[in-house]
């Protein structure tokens, strides 16, 4: 880490905010996350944001791994993709473009 970045990190009060599951699954919930971040920044905090999987996605991925090819993985992957594209649309971003490389990698697995 360069010296300037290290000094900045040491001189500021950093906090980690982690959100996942239901709390990252809707546009309204992201508005709430945004307000929490703003409030903490207004308190002088520097934020390190961690966003984990949408509600139910980790469980579906684990189930696919456990099934070892005994279930329709294409259908599961399509469901996962649609959940993410739906959220992206609600957030007003082009999910197809932003997420395409990730979906491509995931479908190859």
Buried (B, 14 or more C-beta within 10 A) or exposed (E): EEEEEEEEEEEEEEEEBEBBBEBBBBEEBBEEBEEBBEEBEEEEBEEEEEEEBBBBBEEBBEEBEEEEEEEEBEEBBEEBBEBBBBBBEBEEEEBEEEBEEEBEEEEEE
